Amino acid sequence: MTRVLGYILSGSTSHQAMFQPREEAEGDIREGMLVIVHDSGRRILGIISRIEAYHEFYEPGEVWSEALRQGRRPPDTAARKYIIAYIILQGILSEIGLKTVDKPPRPGSEVYEASLRDLAEIYGYSPGNDSPPSNIVEIGYLYGYHEGERLLPAVLDIDKMTMHLAVIGVTGSGKSNTIGVLIEELGQKNSIRVGGYEARTIPIIVFDANGDYLDFYYNPDLAPTHNRVYRLVFPHVLSQIAGGGIGAKVMPLRIDLNIYHERLAELSEIIYALTRGGRLEGIELQLDLLTRLLVGIVDNDYLREECYLYDGSESGRVDLNCVFSNRRLFEDIVLNKVLSSVAEESGAHGATVAAVKRALASFRSRLSQYGIIPRDYKEAIVNEDFVDDVTSIKEPKLVITDFSTEGALGVDLRLKQFIVSYMLNLFFKKFVRYRIDKADRVSLIIVEEAQNYAPNTQTYPVGFSVARNILALVATQGRKFGLSLALVTQRPSFVDPIVMSMMNTFIIHRVSPGDLRFVDQVTGGLPSHVKTRLPTLETGLAVIVGQMNVFPYPVTAKVRRRRSHRVGRIGG
């Protein structure tokens, strides 16, 4: 047993206690220190939240006040001086975890520093003595135990990852470093178990806004258990991208529009949102005509002959990639013959027809400009086979979708929103099918600058995002199919509140005072001593709260530095 630090004072409750430190322990206690209160056979875990020092000669208005004013200090040895420490009581240690503290500790109860043996009951292993279990990743150290000989790991339980994660903090506070550390730790795992699913490690797809994760492309050894590192770049810059390390591969972002065959109405909304750049209210007639046009395309016999997509049936289907990439077919057949036929059948007004023609032509032009649409489905890179490959149980991949200036030169936000929407749709569709086929898989999808893809339109002036609805769908239903989200943002209040409310773990770095109230709401309420410090946390410090936190209360962690960071912003 560790030494006695002090004794519980009167006035304690079942939530908070005060203790009087012993003289020899006064220099050792610190805020954030974990302690155990021994009270009638109970071992109550607590954390020191505040320390107050008292000296009777330095009280306001004390008899020595005038002497102090004149620069004469009183004799220190004659004064009563002491320290009072405040403890937030977290629970009673037991074999089944922490139990609720139902009555306050008695005055005089002894207070000890928590030992490794005590904490092993919470960690599930003995830190420093045992290797962490397969479901645990160590991302740094608990604040107050991050220096010298006092080291206690800050850990995340990846078995709870499908409950979704948000990493928030102002620019330079350490968000990207935290995500990089998480990728590194997952890349070291040789066996994981997530919700009954077993694999080598968790496949990761990251939408990299600023090139912060390209280290893994240049040095795949940073994540050795990811079988390959794929870097997706827009096709128009492919020739300018340098080769990566052994085990890395750069690939063009060529998509397969055929994933929308069963969701043509959704494709209509995406086309209009991408080209119109705003809300869809007031254009119902145009959306209806555009959907009818898309149905006419996939049912057109001439287009089926020209752009045949074999799908195992007798008639096959029309390859939408071929239709949109072939200028002759698009202009002569789609915009003239098919559109005219559909418009005549539906009795559409000429202005509606003209608006649909402009929207469709603009959609094709934007995608063709950057080479996103392949000539046919066989040349698509990011398709259903891609998902099978990336999420392989035996050979999981790390995919970096490069939205940096180097990987997406000249590409505007709307087109990036479309790519996020497309890939999330693709993965969600496949993961639903995996569940139906009883071939469950799991993946982590990391979205940097989440406010640009699931914006809170009441507070963030980015306008409509074509990715917001699918992000909301993955946030609310993805966990049932093994899809995990990690949203990264510097302004959490700018993220759609429905999406943010679905995050069940938060790693909170320094936040703007304007976001403090929002953060408090979405986390379910933070203790006051934690909340008041969020705007002033130093870089690299973070508060961890929620399902992935093995402690049943918010902990402050010093996240370790990434092993390598040659590009992007280390602060994040």
Helices and strands as residue ranges (DSSP letters): E 4-8, E 16-21, G 23-25, E 34-39, E 42-55, G 56-58, H 65-69, G 76-78, E 81-94, E 97-99, E 110-113, H 116-123, E 136-147, E 150-157, G 158-163, E 165-168, H 175-186, E 192-194, E 197-199, E 204-208, H 215-218, G 220-222, E 228-233, G 235-240, E 248-252, G 257-260, H 264-276, H 284-298, H 301-306, E 308-309, E 317-318, H 320-325, H 327-328, I 329-338, H 339-346, H 350-369, G 377-379, H 384-390, E 397-402, H 413-436, E 443-447, G 450-452, H 468-477, G 478-481, E 483-489, G 492-494, H 497-501, E 505-508, G 513-515, H 516-522, H 528-531, G 534-536, E 541-546, E 555-559
